[in-house]
């Protein structure tokens, strides 16, 4: 699958960017590169479900879920 950043530029100058087909730590690199390219400051960031996934040996994304014991 192709990896890319989905970018939305609002009329007031705000930029919303979301990584697509990236998992884990690579989700964190793309926004930093985008901010540097457009000389912007990241003011809000959220981890989406893809951040918590890991890639298994078959190359398929697999959720990395930690269970809390009651």
MDAnalysis code that builds the backbone (N, CA, C; Angstrom):
import MDAnalysis as mda
import numpy as np

u = mda.Universe.empty(210, n_residues=70, atom_resindex=np.repeat(np.arange(70), 3), trajectory=True)
u.add_TopologyAttr("name", ["N", "CA", "C"] * 70)
u.add_TopologyAttr("resid", np.arange(1, 71))
u.add_TopologyAttr("resname", ["UNK", "UNK", "UNK", "UNK", "UNK", "UNK", "UNK", "UNK", "UNK", "UNK", "UNK", "UNK", "UNK", "UNK", "UNK", "UNK", "UNK", "UNK", "UNK", "UNK", "UNK", "UNK", "UNK", "UNK", "UNK", "UNK", "UNK", "UNK", "UNK", "UNK", "UNK", "UNK", "UNK", "UNK", "UNK", "UNK", "UNK", "UNK", "UNK", "UNK", "UNK", "UNK", "UNK", "UNK", "UNK", "UNK", "UNK", "UNK", "UNK", "UNK", "UNK", "UNK", "UNK", "UNK", "UNK", "UNK", "UNK", "UNK", "UNK", "UNK", "UNK", "UNK", "UNK", "UNK", "UNK", "UNK", "UNK", "UNK", "UNK", "UNK"])
u.atoms.positions = np.array([
    [0.830, -1.189, 0.000],
    [0.000, 0.000, 0.000],
    [0.874, 1.252, 0.000],
    [0.435, 2.230, -0.726],
    [1.164, 3.483, -0.819],
    [0.991, 4.292, 0.467],
    [2.088, 4.848, 0.973],
    [2.054, 5.685, 2.175],
    [2.033, 7.143, 1.751],
    [1.178, 7.932, 2.408],
    [1.112, 9.354, 2.085],
    [0.511, 10.131, 3.245],
    [0.533, 11.455, 3.108],
    [-0.081, 12.336, 4.095],
    [-1.267, 13.014, 3.434],
    [-2.435, 12.887, 4.048],
    [-3.645, 13.549, 3.568],
    [-3.657, 14.942, 4.205],
    [-3.616, 15.979, 3.384],
    [-3.496, 17.354, 3.875],
    [-4.726, 18.157, 3.486],
    [-5.275, 18.887, 4.461],
    [-6.414, 19.774, 4.236],
    [-6.014, 21.175, 4.707],
    [-6.103, 22.149, 3.824],
    [-5.760, 23.533, 4.163],
    [-7.049, 24.337, 4.272],
    [-7.274, 24.917, 5.434],
    [-8.497, 25.678, 5.699],
    [-8.332, 27.140, 5.280],
    [-9.437, 27.835, 4.991],
    [-9.360, 29.245, 4.579],
    [-8.643, 30.147, 5.585],
    [-8.708, 29.787, 6.878],
    [-8.047, 30.621, 7.886],
    [-6.556, 30.296, 8.046],
    [-6.048, 29.391, 7.221],
    [-4.625, 29.068, 7.239],
    [-4.272, 27.820, 8.033],
    [-5.211, 27.282, 8.782],
    [-4.943, 26.052, 9.524],
    [-4.728, 24.904, 8.540],
    [-3.856, 23.994, 8.925],
    [-3.585, 22.815, 8.110],
    [-3.902, 21.585, 8.946],
    [-4.703, 20.682, 8.392],
    [-4.994, 19.403, 9.043],
    [-4.307, 18.333, 8.210],
    [-3.464, 17.545, 8.850],
    [-2.745, 16.489, 8.127],
    [-2.924, 15.170, 8.859],
    [-3.088, 14.110, 8.084],
    [-3.255, 12.778, 8.661],
    [-2.457, 11.785, 7.826],
    [-1.673, 10.949, 8.492],
    [-0.899, 9.950, 7.769],
    [-1.815, 8.814, 7.332],
    [-1.528, 8.248, 6.171],
    [-2.322, 7.155, 5.626],
    [-1.386, 5.990, 5.303],
    [-1.758, 4.806, 5.765],
    [-0.994, 3.576, 5.555],
    [0.382, 3.614, 6.208],
    [0.512, 4.370, 7.271],
    [1.733, 4.380, 8.068],
    [1.375, 3.824, 9.435],
    [2.324, 3.109, 10.044],
    [2.056, 2.542, 11.356],
    [3.201, 2.847, 12.316],
    [2.887, 2.825, 13.590],
    [3.902, 3.007, 14.620],
    [4.624, 4.337, 14.536],
    [5.935, 4.284, 14.769],
    [6.761, 5.492, 14.833],
    [6.784, 6.301, 13.535],
    [6.584, 5.662, 12.392],
    [6.618, 6.419, 11.134],
    [5.493, 7.450, 11.069],
    [4.431, 7.250, 11.856],
    [3.343, 8.233, 11.918],
    [3.821, 9.562, 12.487],
    [4.877, 9.535, 13.292],
    [5.373, 10.748, 13.946],
    [6.321, 11.555, 13.070],
    [6.981, 10.928, 12.130],
    [7.975, 11.601, 11.295],
    [7.318, 12.512, 10.265],
    [6.268, 12.039, 9.622],
    [5.627, 12.789, 8.542],
    [5.128, 14.172, 8.959],
    [4.442, 14.329, 10.094],
    [3.990, 15.673, 10.474],
    [5.151, 16.643, 10.728],
    [6.238, 16.146, 11.273],
    [7.406, 17.002, 11.511],
    [7.996, 17.497, 10.192],
    [8.052, 16.624, 9.202],
    [8.559, 17.015, 7.882],
    [7.637, 18.052, 7.260],
    [6.333, 17.822, 7.338],
    [5.365, 18.772, 6.790],
    [5.501, 20.141, 7.462],
    [5.604, 20.165, 8.779],
    [5.745, 21.434, 9.508],
    [7.000, 22.186, 9.063],
    [8.085, 21.464, 8.862],
    [9.327, 22.098, 8.409],
    [9.188, 22.642, 6.991],
    [8.513, 21.899, 6.113],
    [8.350, 22.327, 4.722],
    [7.537, 23.607, 4.589],
    [6.488, 23.745, 5.375],
    [5.619, 24.918, 5.247],
    [5.892, 25.965, 6.327],
    [6.972, 25.747, 7.093],
    [7.372, 26.670, 8.164],
    [6.196, 26.925, 9.109],
    [5.626, 25.835, 9.608],
    [4.459, 25.902, 10.485],
    [4.809, 25.338, 11.856],
    [3.926, 25.558, 12.795],
    [4.070, 25.044, 14.142],
    [2.946, 24.045, 14.398],
    [3.280, 22.895, 14.949],
    [2.264, 21.906, 15.301],
    [1.652, 22.331, 16.624],
    [0.353, 22.608, 16.612],
    [-0.317, 23.063, 17.831],
    [-1.215, 21.999, 18.440],
    [-1.518, 20.951, 17.708],
    [-2.355, 19.874, 18.216],
    [-1.974, 18.592, 17.496],
    [-1.876, 17.520, 18.240],
    [-1.515, 16.241, 17.642],
    [-2.214, 15.131, 18.422],
    [-2.699, 14.133, 17.703],
    [-3.381, 12.999, 18.338],
    [-2.860, 11.709, 17.725],
    [-2.733, 10.694, 18.559],
    [-2.373, 9.371, 18.058],
    [-3.638, 8.685, 17.576],
    [-3.642, 8.305, 16.319],
    [-4.755, 7.557, 15.744],
    [-4.472, 6.064, 15.893],
    [-5.445, 5.205, 15.640],
    [-5.246, 3.764, 15.827],
    [-4.012, 3.192, 15.116],
    [-3.639, 3.726, 13.961],
    [-2.473, 3.199, 13.241],
    [-1.176, 3.340, 14.027],
    [-1.099, 4.332, 14.912],
    [0.113, 4.505, 15.714],
    [0.346, 3.292, 16.612],
    [-0.716, 2.673, 17.067],
    [-0.632, 1.564, 18.003],
    [-0.520, 0.202, 17.322],
    [-0.334, 0.194, 16.014],
    [-0.190, -1.064, 15.278],
    [1.282, -1.380, 15.067],
    [1.555, -2.653, 14.881],
    [2.899, -3.100, 14.525],
    [2.778, -3.927, 13.253],
    [3.882, -4.096, 12.546],
    [3.857, -4.878, 11.306],
    [4.343, -6.287, 11.619],
    [3.557, -7.289, 11.267],
    [3.983, -8.656, 11.519],
    [4.880, -9.142, 10.385],
    [5.361, -10.361, 10.467],
    [6.314, -10.872, 9.476],
    [5.714, -11.029, 8.094],
    [4.398, -11.078, 7.966],
    [3.747, -11.179, 6.658],
    [3.560, -9.817, 6.011],
    [3.973, -8.742, 6.685],
    [3.820, -7.408, 6.142],
    [2.436, -6.831, 6.373],
    [1.613, -7.506, 7.148],
    [0.270, -7.019, 7.427],
    [0.252, -6.298, 8.769],
    [-0.507, -5.223, 8.849],
    [-0.616, -4.490, 10.102],
    [-1.387, -5.322, 11.111],
    [-0.884, -5.311, 12.325],
    [-1.517, -6.071, 13.395],
    [-1.596, -5.165, 14.622],
    [-2.759, -5.102, 15.253],
    [-2.915, -4.220, 16.398],
    [-2.066, -4.696, 17.551],
    [-1.406, -3.751, 18.209],
    [-0.598, -4.025, 19.386],
    [-1.409, -3.566, 20.592],
    [-2.178, -4.465, 21.160],
    [-3.108, -4.119, 22.227],
    [-2.548, -4.587, 23.555],
    [-2.523, -3.684, 24.516],
    [-2.126, -4.055, 25.860],
    [-3.370, -4.190, 26.706],
    [-3.492, -5.292, 27.407],
    [-4.664, -5.528, 28.236],
    [-4.310, -5.229, 29.688],
    [-5.220, -4.545, 30.346],
    [-5.043, -4.262, 31.763],
    [-5.803, -5.296, 32.553],
    [-5.155, -5.823, 33.596],
    [-5.831, -6.799, 34.437],
    [-6.599, -6.076, 35.515],
    [-7.811, -6.564, 35.795],
    [-8.673, -5.939, 36.784],
    [-8.250, -6.305, 38.179],
])
